[in-house]
Amino acid sequence: MSNKDIFTSLVRIKGDLNNKVASVKSTKPIEKELWREFSKVLSRIYISTPIDIGDIICKNIMNTGIDIVCTRRID
């Protein structure tokens, strides 16, 4: 069984009354041992709208060379 998978999570949206969170994912599979640390990093991030699918939320998260991108369009 593989020890890596695509990481998915939510980030909070600042200043939007209709949407409180946006779904995000990693651009590459990540070792599952790092998922908790990634979640801690993303819990401190607030994004603003509008945001589009594929927009980078966090570039090179924890110096892994992996980006976290948005998976949903929010106007």
Stockholm file with secondary structure:
# STOCKHOLM 1.0

chainA/1-75         MSNKDIFTSLVRIKGDLNNKVASVKSTKPIEKELWREFSKVLSRIYISTPIDIGDIICKNIMNTGIDIVCTRRID
#=GR chainA/1-75 SS CCSEECCEEEEEESSCSSCSEEEEEESSCEEGGGHHHHHHHHHTCEECSCBCTTCEEETTGGGSSCCEEECSCBC
#=GC SS_cons        CCSEECCEEEEEESSCSSCSEEEEEESSCEEGGGHHHHHHHHHTCEECSCBCTTCEEETTGGGSSCCEEECSCBC
//
